[in-house]
Each structure stands twice: as C-alpha cells, then as structure tokens.
Amino acid sequence: MTHTANHAVPEPGKFRRAVAAVWAFLQAMESTSFDYTLDRIERLEREVGRLKEELRQNRNPEAGDAHIASAAAPEH
C-alpha cells in the first residue's frame, strides 16, 4: 500500500503574482516629481497667504482695534 500525502499544492505562479501585487502597491505609494512639485506649490501658496495677512495687519494695526471698538459702541 502506497502512502500518499494529500497536501494542498499552491498553484504555479501564485507566489509570483503576490510579489508582483506587493511591488505594484509599493510603486504606487512612491512620490513622483510631479507630486513633489504640487506639494511644494501648495506649501508656498499657504506661506504667501500667511505673509499677506501678516503684512495687512502690520500696515493697518488700528483697523482691527477700530472694528472691535465700533462693534462695542452703542448705536444712536
């Protein structure tokens, strides 16, 4: 009587397909030069906006105080 093992044998190429899927995922996660450029532009736009707001406040510091004072004053 021959003893035969009934082991599940993986399909040929199953491991290769799994490695290829992992590799494709890792490549998709990599940042491209285009992504870097867009991120850099976004950071620069935020910085310009912050600087514009700071400049506006420095040019007219009373505007913020006058607005608060006029809001607190009773109307006639």
LOVOPA-368173 format. One record per residue (C-alpha): y, z, x; residue in one letter; residue number from 1. Coordinates in pm, 1 decimal. Layout:
residues N
<node yy="Y" zz="Z" xx="X" res="A" n="NUM"/>
...
//
This chain:
residues 76
<node yy="0.0" zz="0.0" xx="0.0" res="M" n="1"/>
<node yy="327.1" zz="-105.1" xx="144.5" res="T" n="2"/>
<node yy="614.9" zz="137.7" xx="118.7" res="H" n="3"/>
<node yy="927.0" zz="-48.6" xx="17.8" res="T" n="4"/>
<node yy="1265.7" zz="117.9" xx="6.9" res="A" n="5"/>
<node yy="1481.5" zz="39.1" xx="-286.6" res="N" n="6"/>
<node yy="1820.5" zz="68.7" xx="-115.6" res="H" n="7"/>
<node yy="2129.3" zz="-92.3" xx="-252.8" res="A" n="8"/>
<node yy="2235.4" zz="-358.2" xx="-7.0" res="V" n="9"/>
<node yy="2604.1" zz="-442.6" xx="-15.6" res="P" n="10"/>
<node yy="2692.9" zz="-799.5" xx="-89.7" res="E" n="11"/>
<node yy="2760.6" zz="-1010.3" xx="214.6" res="P" n="12"/>
<node yy="3132.6" zz="-1017.1" xx="288.2" res="G" n="13"/>
<node yy="3219.6" zz="-713.6" xx="73.6" res="K" n="14"/>
<node yy="3345.5" zz="-516.2" xx="373.2" res="F" n="15"/>
<node yy="3541.6" zz="-816.6" xx="499.0" res="R" n="16"/>
<node yy="3712.7" zz="-855.7" xx="159.2" res="R" n="17"/>
<node yy="3801.1" zz="-485.5" xx="154.7" res="A" n="18"/>
<node yy="3952.6" zz="-504.1" xx="503.5" res="V" n="19"/>
<node yy="4144.4" zz="-818.4" xx="404.5" res="A" n="20"/>
<node yy="4282.9" zz="-641.6" xx="96.8" res="A" n="21"/>
<node yy="4395.4" zz="-342.7" xx="304.8" res="V" n="22"/>
<node yy="4551.9" zz="-574.7" xx="562.6" res="W" n="23"/>
<node yy="4737.6" zz="-769.5" xx="290.7" res="A" n="24"/>
<node yy="4867.8" zz="-443.1" xx="146.3" res="F" n="25"/>
<node yy="4992.3" zz="-326.1" xx="486.8" res="L" n="26"/>
<node yy="5166.2" zz="-657.4" xx="550.0" res="Q" n="27"/>
<node yy="5333.1" zz="-639.4" xx="208.5" res="A" n="28"/>
<node yy="5468.9" zz="-295.1" xx="297.6" res="M" n="29"/>
<node yy="5633.0" zz="-419.7" xx="616.2" res="E" n="30"/>
<node yy="6005.5" zz="-471.3" xx="606.0" res="S" n="31"/>
<node yy="6129.1" zz="-820.8" xx="679.8" res="T" n="32"/>
<node yy="6455.0" zz="-914.3" xx="848.5" res="S" n="33"/>
<node yy="6586.3" zz="-1018.7" xx="505.9" res="F" n="34"/>
<node yy="6508.0" zz="-670.2" xx="366.1" res="D" n="35"/>
<node yy="6682.7" zz="-510.0" xx="664.5" res="Y" n="36"/>
<node yy="6990.8" zz="-729.0" xx="609.4" res="T" n="37"/>
<node yy="7011.0" zz="-640.2" xx="239.8" res="L" n="38"/>
<node yy="6972.4" zz="-267.9" xx="314.8" res="D" n="39"/>
<node yy="7242.1" zz="-286.3" xx="581.0" res="R" n="40"/>
<node yy="7482.4" zz="-469.6" xx="346.6" res="I" n="41"/>
<node yy="7420.5" zz="-208.2" xx="76.8" res="E" n="42"/>
<node yy="7498.1" zz="76.8" xx="318.9" res="R" n="43"/>
<node yy="7814.1" zz="-98.3" xx="435.8" res="L" n="44"/>
<node yy="7930.8" zz="-155.3" xx="76.9" res="E" n="45"/>
<node yy="7884.3" zz="214.8" xx="-1.1" res="R" n="46"/>
<node yy="8076.4" zz="309.2" xx="312.8" res="E" n="47"/>
<node yy="8364.1" zz="71.6" xx="225.2" res="V" n="48"/>
<node yy="8379.2" zz="220.6" xx="-124.7" res="G" n="49"/>
<node yy="8390.7" zz="571.6" xx="16.6" res="R" n="50"/>
<node yy="8665.2" zz="476.7" xx="262.4" res="L" n="51"/>
<node yy="8869.4" zz="305.7" xx="-10.5" res="K" n="52"/>
<node yy="8851.0" zz="617.9" xx="-225.7" res="E" n="53"/>
<node yy="8948.2" zz="837.0" xx="68.7" res="E" n="54"/>
<node yy="9242.2" zz="607.4" xx="152.5" res="L" n="55"/>
<node yy="9357.5" zz="607.5" xx="-210.1" res="R" n="56"/>
<node yy="9354.6" zz="987.4" xx="-217.3" res="Q" n="57"/>
<node yy="9541.5" zz="1012.6" xx="114.7" res="N" n="58"/>
<node yy="9813.5" zz="767.2" xx="8.5" res="R" n="59"/>
<node yy="9893.8" zz="947.0" xx="-314.0" res="N" n="60"/>
<node yy="9778.8" zz="1311.9" xx="-298.3" res="P" n="61"/>
<node yy="10021.8" zz="1415.6" xx="-576.0" res="E" n="62"/>
<node yy="9870.0" zz="1170.8" xx="-823.9" res="A" n="63"/>
<node yy="9561.6" zz="1384.5" xx="-866.1" res="G" n="64"/>
<node yy="9768.5" zz="1705.4" xx="-893.4" res="D" n="65"/>
<node yy="10023.1" zz="1547.8" xx="-1131.7" res="A" n="66"/>
<node yy="9744.2" zz="1425.5" xx="-1357.0" res="H" n="67"/>
<node yy="9596.2" zz="1775.7" xx="-1375.1" res="I" n="68"/>
<node yy="9937.0" zz="1934.4" xx="-1432.5" res="A" n="69"/>
<node yy="10030.3" zz="1689.2" xx="-1709.3" res="S" n="70"/>
<node yy="9698.3" zz="1749.9" xx="-1882.1" res="A" n="71"/>
<node yy="9761.0" zz="2125.8" xx="-1880.0" res="A" n="72"/>
<node yy="10122.2" zz="2099.2" xx="-2005.7" res="A" n="73"/>
<node yy="10170.3" zz="2133.5" xx="-2384.3" res="P" n="74"/>
<node yy="10294.2" zz="1825.8" xx="-2565.6" res="E" n="75"/>
<node yy="10609.0" zz="1839.9" xx="-2784.0" res="H" n="76"/>
//
